[in-house]
Amino acid sequence: MTTVTIELPNDLARRLEPVSERLPDILELGLRQWQAAGQTGFQGAAEVLEFLARLPVPEEILALRPSDTLQARVRVLLEKSKTTGLTPEEEQEWQQYEYLEHLVRIAKARALLKQK
């Protein structure tokens, strides 16, 4: 393990004090989210994939809804596909969101079966 020293604003340092033992986890999650934000086709999807990766209980899966960010991006792409058309990059992004929806539907169907 490597020791890293960073300078933080006082208010952030105070907020981190109570969770100092979890800082590696917090930094890892923050770094993943930051990296995902810059990748085409991954905006809002990272949190869904990480949610599924932690193997939630059936009730959590059934309650899963897309974030406001994800919903907004899908609406933009849908509207653009109906009007001006999607660029090749946006088409790829759209296909990734369709696959993500497919995965969530499979997870929800399995969750329903487990509840019965």
C-alpha positions as CSV (number, residue, x, y, z in Angstrom):
1,M,0.0,0.0,0.0
2,T,1.2,3.5,-0.8
3,T,0.8,6.6,1.3
4,V,-0.5,9.7,-0.5
5,T,-0.8,13.2,1.0
6,I,-3.2,15.6,-0.4
7,E,-4.4,19.1,0.5
8,L,-8.1,19.5,0.8
9,P,-10.4,22.5,1.5
10,N,-11.3,22.6,5.2
11,D,-15.0,21.9,4.7
12,L,-14.2,18.7,2.6
13,A,-11.6,17.5,5.2
14,R,-14.3,17.9,8.0
15,R,-16.8,15.9,6.0
16,L,-14.2,13.1,5.3
17,E,-13.1,12.8,9.0
18,P,-15.9,10.5,10.1
19,V,-15.3,8.2,7.2
20,S,-11.5,8.3,7.1
21,E,-11.2,4.5,7.2
22,R,-13.3,4.2,4.1
23,L,-11.3,6.8,2.0
24,P,-9.8,4.2,-0.3
25,D,-13.3,3.0,-1.2
26,I,-14.6,6.6,-1.6
27,L,-11.7,7.5,-3.8
28,E,-12.1,4.4,-5.9
29,L,-15.8,5.0,-6.5
30,G,-15.2,8.7,-7.2
31,L,-12.5,7.9,-9.7
32,R,-14.7,5.3,-11.5
33,Q,-17.5,7.8,-11.8
34,W,-15.2,10.6,-13.0
35,Q,-13.6,8.3,-15.6
36,A,-17.0,7.0,-16.7
37,A,-18.3,10.6,-17.2
38,G,-15.8,11.2,-20.0
39,Q,-16.6,8.0,-21.9
40,T,-19.2,8.2,-24.7
41,G,-22.1,5.8,-24.1
42,F,-21.4,5.5,-20.4
43,Q,-23.0,8.5,-18.9
44,G,-25.4,7.4,-16.2
45,A,-24.8,3.7,-17.0
46,A,-21.9,3.2,-14.6
47,E,-24.0,3.4,-11.6
48,V,-26.5,0.9,-13.0
49,L,-23.7,-1.6,-13.8
50,E,-22.0,-1.1,-10.5
51,F,-25.4,-1.6,-8.7
52,L,-25.9,-4.9,-10.6
53,A,-22.3,-6.0,-10.0
54,R,-22.8,-5.9,-6.2
55,L,-25.5,-8.6,-6.5
56,P,-28.4,-6.8,-4.8
57,V,-31.3,-8.7,-3.3
58,P,-34.4,-9.1,-5.5
59,E,-36.3,-6.3,-3.9
60,E,-33.5,-3.9,-4.7
61,I,-33.4,-5.0,-8.3
62,L,-37.1,-4.6,-8.7
63,A,-37.0,-1.1,-7.3
64,L,-34.2,-0.1,-9.7
65,R,-35.0,3.0,-11.8
66,P,-32.7,4.9,-14.1
67,S,-31.1,8.1,-12.7
68,D,-32.3,11.5,-13.9
69,T,-29.0,11.8,-15.8
70,L,-29.6,8.6,-17.6
71,Q,-33.2,9.3,-18.4
72,A,-32.3,12.8,-19.7
73,R,-29.6,11.4,-22.0
74,V,-31.9,8.7,-23.4
75,R,-34.6,11.3,-24.1
76,V,-32.0,13.5,-25.9
77,L,-30.9,10.6,-28.1
78,L,-34.5,9.5,-28.8
79,E,-35.5,12.9,-29.8
80,K,-32.5,13.4,-32.0
81,S,-33.0,10.0,-33.7
82,K,-36.5,11.1,-34.6
83,T,-35.5,14.5,-35.9
84,T,-31.9,15.0,-37.3
85,G,-30.6,11.4,-36.8
86,L,-27.8,10.1,-34.7
87,T,-24.1,10.4,-35.4
88,P,-22.3,7.0,-35.5
89,E,-21.0,7.7,-32.0
90,E,-24.5,8.4,-30.7
91,E,-25.8,5.3,-32.5
92,Q,-23.2,3.3,-30.6
93,E,-24.2,5.0,-27.4
94,W,-27.9,4.2,-28.1
95,Q,-27.1,0.6,-28.7
96,Q,-25.2,0.4,-25.4
97,Y,-28.2,1.9,-23.6
98,E,-30.4,-0.7,-25.3
99,Y,-28.1,-3.5,-24.1
100,L,-28.1,-2.0,-20.6
101,E,-31.9,-2.0,-20.6
102,H,-31.8,-5.6,-21.7
103,L,-29.5,-6.5,-18.8
104,V,-31.8,-4.8,-16.3
105,R,-34.8,-6.6,-17.7
106,I,-33.1,-9.9,-17.3
107,A,-32.1,-9.0,-13.7
108,K,-35.7,-8.0,-12.9
109,A,-37.1,-11.1,-14.4
110,R,-34.8,-13.3,-12.3
111,A,-35.5,-11.2,-9.2
112,L,-39.2,-11.9,-9.8
113,L,-38.6,-15.6,-10.1
114,K,-36.6,-15.6,-6.8
115,Q,-39.4,-13.9,-5.0
116,K,-41.9,-16.6,-5.9
